[in-house]
Amino acid sequence: MFQGLVDFLVFLILSAYYIIESIIINLIPRHYRAGWRETLRGEIALVTGGGNGIGRTLCSKLSRLGATVVIWDINSQGAEDTAAMLRQEGGKAHSYKCDISNNDDVYATAKKVRQEVGKVTILVNNAGIVSGKTLLETPDAMIKKTFDVNILAHFWTTKAFLPDMIAGDNGHIVTIASLAGLVGVNKLVDYSASKFAAVGFDEALRLELEVEGKRGVSTTVVCPYYVSTGMFEGVKSRLFPILEPDYVADEIVTAIRSRDKVLLLPSYLRIFLALKFLLPWKMLFLIGDTLLKTTKSMDEFKGRNSNNATTGKSKQK
C-alpha cells in the first residue's frame, strides 16, 4: 500500500516535470535548438532514394553540414549523379545501387558500406512509391511493391545499421512517412496503409529503444503534406499549400539536428488531426469533401506509378 502511494507520487512529479520540460523546449524555435548541434562532422548519413527529388536535396544539405553522405538508389546513375554533385561542392559522398525491397541486397550493400565508408550513424529511410489508384484498380503486384518499398525496406535497413548505432551509443533513424500515414486519403489506400505502418514502425522502435535504455539512438518520423515533386504531379490542394522540396528537406535536417521525435509539415495541421478523434465520421467526410476538397485531390494525379516500380525508378516525395 505504502509503496504504491510512493510510486504514484513519483509518477505525478515526473509527469509534471516532463510536461514543463516539453513546454519550455517547444517555446524555443526549432532552428535555435538545431544550433545546439551546429555541424554533422564525423557523422555518416545514408539516404535511401537519394538519387533524385527530396532525397537528393537532403543529401546536399547533410553534406553541407559536414556529414559524409552515402546515397542508395535502385537507379545507379541517379545515385552517382548525386554523389558527383556533392563532391563538386566539396563534400564526401559515396553512391551504391541497392534494391531496398530485397533484404539480401540491403544486407550485402550495408556490408560494403561498412567496409568501404564506415559505420552509418544517420539513416534516412526516404525512398518510396505511390500508385494513386483506387484499391480495385491497383494490381496486386503494385500493392506488394508499395509495402516492400514504403515499409518493409525500413525493417531491413534498420536491422542492418542499428546494431552499430547501439554499440557506439550514437545514431539517428529517420522515417519519412506522410500525412497520409495519419489520415486516410482517397485513391491512396495502399500508400496510406504503408505510411500508417511507417508511423507505427517509428513509434514502436522508439519505445523499444527507450525500454532497453538505448538513449544514444534517436528516431524521427516525418509526416509532410503533398510535396511538389514528380511523385505527386497533378495533385490539387484547395486550402493547404503544396510544399516545396527545399523547405521540406530543410525542416527534416533541422529535425535531425534538434532530435525532434515527430515532424508534421506544416505544423498547424496538428489542429486538424485533433479533430479526427473528436468529430463524427460523417462530419469529417463533409469537411474533406466540401470545405477542403481533399477527397478529390488525387483526381488529376499524373505522378510516377506502378510502371516506375517495375522499372526500378521508385521515388520519394
C-alpha positions in Angstrom: 0.0 0.0 0.0 2.7 2.5 1.1 4.9 1.5 -1.9 2.0 2.0 -4.3 1.5 5.5 -2.9 5.2 6.3 -3.3 5.1 5.1 -6.9 2.0 7.2 -7.7 3.7 10.4 -6.2 6.8 9.8 -8.2 4.7 9.3 -11.3 2.9 12.7 -10.6 6.2 14.5 -10.0 7.9 13.1 -13.2 4.8 13.8 -15.2 4.7 17.4 -14.2 8.5 17.7 -14.9 8.2 16.2 -18.4 5.2 18.4 -19.3 7.0 21.6 -18.1 10.2 20.4 -19.9 8.2 19.8 -23.1 6.6 23.3 -22.9 9.9 25.0 -22.4 11.6 23.1 -25.3 8.8 23.8 -27.7 8.9 27.5 -26.8 12.4 27.6 -28.2 12.3 27.9 -32.0 13.4 24.7 -33.7 16.2 26.4 -35.7 17.7 27.6 -32.4 17.5 24.1 -30.9 19.2 22.8 -34.0 22.0 25.2 -33.4 23.0 23.1 -30.4 24.3 20.7 -33.0 25.9 23.1 -35.3 27.5 20.6 -37.7 27.3 17.0 -38.5 31.0 16.5 -39.0 32.1 12.9 -38.2 28.6 11.6 -39.0 28.0 9.1 -41.8 24.5 9.7 -43.2 22.8 7.2 -45.5 19.8 8.3 -47.6 17.7 5.8 -49.4 16.2 7.1 -52.7 18.9 9.7 -52.7 19.3 9.7 -56.5 16.6 12.4 -57.1 13.9 14.5 -55.6 13.8 15.3 -51.9 16.4 12.5 -51.4 18.9 14.4 -53.5 18.1 17.7 -51.7 18.5 16.0 -48.3 21.9 14.6 -49.3 23.1 18.1 -50.3 22.0 19.7 -47.1 23.5 16.9 -44.9 26.8 17.2 -46.9 26.9 21.0 -46.4 26.8 20.4 -42.6 29.9 18.2 -42.8 28.4 14.7 -42.9 29.8 12.0 -45.1 26.9 11.1 -47.3 26.0 7.6 -48.6 23.5 7.6 -51.4 21.4 4.5 -52.1 19.1 4.2 -55.0 17.9 1.5 -57.4 18.8 3.9 -60.2 22.6 3.7 -60.0 23.1 6.7 -62.4 20.9 8.9 -60.3 22.8 7.9 -57.1 26.2 8.6 -58.8 24.9 11.9 -60.1 24.0 13.0 -56.6 27.4 11.8 -55.3 29.2 13.7 -58.1 27.2 16.9 -57.2 28.2 16.6 -53.6 31.9 16.1 -54.4 31.8 19.1 -56.7 30.5 21.1 -53.7 33.5 19.9 -51.7 31.7 17.2 -49.8 32.4 13.5 -49.2 29.9 11.2 -50.9 29.6 7.6 -51.9 26.9 6.0 -54.2 25.6 2.5 -54.2 22.9 0.8 -56.3 20.6 -1.1 -53.9 17.1 -2.6 -54.3 15.8 -1.8 -50.8 12.8 -4.1 -51.3 15.2 -7.1 -51.4 16.5 -7.8 -47.9 19.5 -9.8 -49.1 20.6 -6.9 -51.3 20.2 -4.5 -48.4 22.3 -6.6 -46.1 25.0 -7.2 -48.7 25.2 -3.5 -49.7 25.2 -2.5 -46.0 28.3 -4.7 -45.5 30.0 -3.0 -48.4 29.2 0.4 -46.9 30.6 -0.6 -43.5 33.8 -1.9 -45.1 34.4 1.0 -47.6 33.0 4.0 -45.8 32.4 3.2 -42.1 29.6 2.8 -39.6 26.4 4.7 -40.5 25.2 7.0 -37.7 22.3 8.7 -39.5 19.9 6.5 -41.5 17.2 8.3 -43.6 14.6 5.9 -44.9 13.4 8.2 -47.7 12.7 6.0 -50.7 9.0 5.4 -51.6 6.5 4.8 -54.3 2.8 5.7 -55.0 0.2 4.2 -57.3 -2.5 6.9 -57.0 -5.3 4.5 -57.9 -8.4 3.1 -56.2 -7.9 -0.2 -54.4 -9.7 -2.2 -57.1 -7.7 -0.5 -59.9 -4.4 -1.3 -58.2 -2.7 -4.5 -59.4 -1.7 -7.0 -56.7 1.9 -6.7 -57.7 1.8 -2.9 -57.2 0.3 -3.3 -53.7 3.1 -5.7 -52.7 5.7 -3.4 -54.2 4.3 -0.4 -52.3 4.7 -2.3 -49.0 8.1 -3.7 -49.9 9.5 -0.2 -50.6 7.5 2.0 -48.2 7.7 0.0 -45.1 9.3 -3.5 -45.2 12.5 -1.9 -46.5 12.7 0.1 -43.2 13.0 -3.2 -41.3 15.9 -4.4 -43.5 17.8 -1.1 -43.4 17.3 -0.6 -39.7 18.3 -4.1 -38.9 21.4 -3.6 -41.0 22.6 -0.4 -39.3 21.0 -0.3 -35.8 23.5 -2.7 -34.1 26.4 -0.4 -34.9 24.5 2.6 -33.6 23.7 0.8 -30.4 27.2 -0.4 -29.9 28.5 3.2 -30.4 25.7 4.7 -28.4 25.2 7.2 -31.3 22.6 7.1 -34.0 19.6 8.6 -35.6 16.9 6.8 -37.7 14.6 9.0 -39.7 11.4 7.6 -41.1 9.9 9.6 -44.0 6.2 8.8 -43.7 3.4 11.1 -44.8 0.4 13.0 -43.6 -1.4 10.1 -45.4 0.1 7.9 -42.6 -2.1 9.8 -40.1 -5.2 10.4 -42.2 -6.6 8.2 -44.9 -6.7 9.6 -48.5 -9.0 8.7 -51.4 -7.1 6.8 -54.1 -4.2 6.2 -51.8 -5.4 3.1 -49.9 -2.1 1.1 -50.4 0.1 4.2 -50.0 -1.8 5.4 -46.8 -1.7 1.9 -45.3 2.0 1.6 -45.9 2.6 5.1 -44.4 0.4 4.3 -41.4 2.7 1.3 -40.9 5.8 3.6 -41.2 4.4 5.8 -38.4 3.8 2.8 -36.2 7.3 1.4 -37.0 8.9 4.6 -35.8 6.8 4.8 -32.6 7.3 1.2 -31.6 11.0 1.3 -32.4 11.4 4.4 -30.3 9.6 2.8 -27.4 11.7 -0.4 -27.8 15.0 1.7 -27.6 13.7 3.6 -24.6 12.7 0.4 -22.7 16.1 -1.2 -23.5 17.9 2.0 -22.3 19.5 2.7 -25.7 19.1 6.5 -25.3 22.0 7.3 -27.6 19.9 6.3 -30.6 17.2 8.8 -31.6 14.3 8.3 -34.1 12.3 10.9 -36.0 9.1 10.3 -38.1 8.4 12.9 -40.8 4.8 13.4 -41.9 4.5 16.0 -44.7 1.5 17.1 -46.7 1.8 16.8 -50.5 5.2 17.9 -51.9 5.7 19.4 -55.3 7.8 16.6 -56.8 7.2 14.4 -59.8 6.0 11.7 -57.5 2.7 13.6 -56.8 2.5 15.5 -60.1 -1.1 16.6 -60.9 -2.3 16.6 -57.2 -4.6 19.5 -56.3 -4.9 21.3 -53.0 -7.6 23.8 -52.2 -6.7 25.2 -48.8 -3.3 23.9 -47.7 -0.3 24.9 -49.9 1.6 22.1 -51.6 5.0 22.0 -50.0 8.3 22.8 -51.8 11.0 20.2 -51.7 13.7 22.6 -50.4 11.5 23.6 -47.5 10.7 20.0 -46.6 14.4 19.0 -46.8 15.4 22.0 -44.6 12.8 21.0 -42.0 14.0 17.4 -42.0 17.6 18.3 -41.5 16.6 20.7 -38.7 14.7 17.9 -37.0 17.7 15.7 -37.2 19.9 18.3 -35.6 17.4 19.1 -32.9 16.5 15.4 -32.4 12.8 16.0 -32.8 10.7 12.9 -32.4 7.8 13.9 -34.7 7.9 16.4 -37.6 4.5 17.3 -39.1 4.6 19.6 -42.1 3.0 22.1 -42.0 2.9 22.1 -38.2 -0.5 23.8 -37.9 -2.1 20.6 -39.2 -1.9 19.2 -35.7 -5.1 21.1 -35.0 -6.9 19.4 -37.8 -5.6 16.0 -36.8 -7.0 16.5 -33.3 -10.4 16.9 -34.9 -10.1 13.4 -36.3 -10.6 12.0 -32.9 -13.3 14.4 -31.8 -15.7 14.8 -34.7 -18.1 12.1 -36.1 -17.1 10.4 -39.3 -19.9 12.0 -41.4 -18.7 15.5 -40.4 -15.1 14.6 -41.2 -16.1 13.5 -44.6 -18.2 16.6 -45.1 -15.2 18.8 -44.2 -12.9 16.9 -46.6 -15.4 16.7 -49.4 -16.9 20.1 -49.3 -14.6 22.5 -47.5 -11.1 21.2 -48.2 -11.8 19.2 -51.3 -9.2 16.7 -50.1 -11.4 13.8 -51.3 -10.8 14.9 -54.9 -7.1 15.9 -54.5 -5.9 12.8 -56.5 -8.4 13.1 -59.3 -5.8 14.7 -61.7 -2.9 12.7 -60.4 -0.2 12.1 -63.1 2.7 11.2 -60.9 5.0 8.2 -61.0 3.1 5.0 -60.6 3.4 1.2 -60.9 5.3 1.4 -64.2 8.1 3.1 -62.3 8.0 0.5 -59.5 8.7 -2.3 -62.0 11.4 -0.4 -64.0 13.3 0.5 -60.9 12.6 4.2 -60.7 10.9 4.3 -57.3 11.0 7.8 -55.9 10.2 9.5 -52.7 8.1 12.7 -52.5 
